[in-house]
Amino acid sequence: MNTQDINKRIRLIMDLRNKGIVDTDVLSAIERVPREAFVPHHSRDQAWEDMALPIGLGQTISQPFVVAFMTQALEISDRDKVLEIGTGCGYQCAVLSHLARRVYTIERHKHLLIDAEKRLTELKLRNVTAIAADGMKGWPVMHGLSQAPFDKIIVTAAARKKPPQDLLDQIRVGGRMIIPVGEPGNQMLKLYKKESEEAYAVKDVMPVRFVPLLPDISNKTNDMAATLN
């Protein structure tokens, strides 16, 4: 990394502190993950700016502040098993991997998942398991084994009215999930704390803008039609 990029990284960490990111472990994870490795080549001069950037297929790499804020809200420990819905380019997953014991991540766009896995492998982040699947259904039972329940769940796409029940069911009692909820243009980031098998405490955190949470593994033509409609 050249001097200019180092200075941009320092400025970003200072900016996040000024915006209320006080968890030093989260700030350290943001600092350690090379964001330039997760953005298209033509956007690399903007990699350390506090802004979202397009990564293709109508998806974006989230603004660093939003990544840090959502991560901080989950209060992740090094004992936690975390489920991420929406791998995207892999950036949020990479940040999580520096904080959690294990990260399980689901992406519905196979092309994005393949590229994300390459980046995570190149960075030697070995505590991540990634699959292409329907994230609205949570982590599937595989070979007769279930990884649920999870200590923490983070969803990087917006549910229209409420979180999918399958995701709520996969939070352990005492665990947390952070998820954007609402129609485009009127989304609220919500934090769910599971108090019992039937009860949740819900807190509105802040207004956000995310792509919609969609079912099934992506069919590009159908997804485009859904977006246009």
WORA-V561158 format. One record per pair of residues at least 4 apart in sequence whose C-alpha atoms are under 6 Angstrom apart, sorted by the first residue. I is the first residue (numbers start at 1). J is the second residue. D is the distance in whole Angstrom. If there is no record, write none. Layout:
i=I j=J d=D
i=I j=J d=D
This chain:
i=8 j=48 d=6
i=9 j=48 d=6
i=16 j=21 d=5
i=17 j=21 d=5
i=17 j=22 d=6
i=24 j=28 d=6
i=29 j=95 d=5
i=29 j=98 d=6
i=35 j=47 d=6
i=36 j=44 d=5
i=36 j=47 d=5
i=38 j=89 d=6
i=50 j=63 d=6
i=50 j=64 d=5
i=51 j=63 d=4
i=52 j=61 d=6
i=52 j=62 d=5
i=52 j=63 d=4
i=53 j=60 d=5
i=53 j=61 d=5
i=54 j=60 d=4
i=55 j=59 d=6
i=55 j=60 d=5
i=65 j=69 d=6
i=66 j=70 d=6
i=68 j=72 d=6
i=77 j=100 d=6
i=78 j=99 d=6
i=78 j=100 d=4
i=78 j=101 d=5
i=79 j=101 d=5
i=80 j=100 d=5
i=80 j=101 d=5
i=80 j=151 d=6
i=81 j=101 d=6
i=81 j=102 d=5
i=81 j=150 d=6
i=81 j=151 d=5
i=82 j=103 d=5
i=82 j=150 d=6
i=82 j=151 d=6
i=82 j=152 d=5
i=82 j=153 d=6
i=83 j=103 d=6
i=83 j=104 d=5
i=83 j=105 d=6
i=83 j=153 d=5
i=84 j=105 d=5
i=84 j=153 d=6
i=84 j=154 d=5
i=84 j=155 d=6
i=85 j=105 d=6
i=85 j=106 d=5
i=85 j=135 d=5
i=85 j=155 d=5
i=86 j=106 d=6
i=86 j=107 d=5
i=86 j=156 d=5
i=87 j=105 d=6
i=87 j=106 d=6
i=87 j=107 d=5
i=88 j=112 d=6
i=89 j=116 d=5
i=90 j=116 d=5
i=102 j=127 d=5
i=103 j=128 d=5
i=104 j=128 d=6
i=104 j=129 d=5
i=104 j=130 d=6
i=105 j=130 d=5
i=106 j=130 d=6
i=106 j=131 d=5
i=106 j=132 d=6
i=106 j=135 d=6
i=107 j=113 d=6
i=107 j=132 d=5
i=108 j=132 d=5
i=108 j=133 d=5
i=108 j=134 d=6
i=108 j=217 d=4
i=108 j=218 d=5
i=109 j=218 d=5
i=110 j=132 d=6
i=120 j=125 d=6
i=133 j=217 d=6
i=134 j=215 d=6
i=134 j=216 d=4
i=134 j=217 d=6
i=136 j=164 d=6
i=137 j=166 d=5
i=138 j=166 d=6
i=138 j=167 d=5
i=141 j=145 d=5
i=141 j=146 d=5
i=148 j=170 d=5
i=149 j=170 d=5
i=149 j=171 d=5
i=149 j=172 d=5
i=150 j=171 d=5
i=150 j=172 d=6
i=151 j=172 d=6
i=151 j=175 d=5
i=152 j=175 d=6
i=152 j=176 d=5
i=152 j=177 d=6
i=153 j=177 d=4
i=154 j=177 d=6
i=154 j=178 d=5
i=155 j=179 d=5
i=157 j=210 d=5
i=157 j=211 d=5
i=157 j=212 d=5
i=157 j=213 d=5
i=158 j=180 d=5
i=158 j=181 d=5
i=158 j=210 d=6
i=158 j=212 d=5
i=158 j=213 d=5
i=159 j=163 d=6
i=159 j=181 d=5
i=159 j=213 d=5
i=160 j=181 d=6
i=160 j=182 d=4
i=160 j=183 d=5
i=161 j=182 d=6
i=171 j=175 d=6
i=173 j=194 d=5
i=173 j=195 d=6
i=173 j=196 d=5
i=174 j=194 d=5
i=174 j=195 d=6
i=175 j=193 d=6
i=175 j=194 d=6
i=176 j=192 d=6
i=176 j=193 d=5
i=177 j=191 d=6
i=177 j=192 d=5
i=178 j=190 d=6
i=178 j=191 d=5
i=179 j=189 d=6
i=179 j=190 d=5
i=180 j=188 d=5
i=180 j=189 d=4
i=180 j=190 d=6
i=181 j=187 d=5
i=181 j=188 d=5
i=182 j=186 d=6
i=182 j=187 d=4
i=183 j=187 d=6
i=187 j=207 d=6
i=187 j=208 d=6
i=188 j=206 d=6
i=188 j=207 d=4
i=188 j=208 d=6
i=189 j=205 d=5
i=189 j=206 d=5
i=189 j=207 d=6
i=190 j=203 d=6
i=190 j=204 d=5
i=190 j=205 d=5
i=191 j=202 d=6
i=191 j=203 d=5
i=192 j=201 d=6
i=192 j=202 d=5
i=193 j=200 d=5
i=193 j=201 d=5
i=194 j=200 d=5
i=195 j=199 d=5
i=195 j=200 d=5
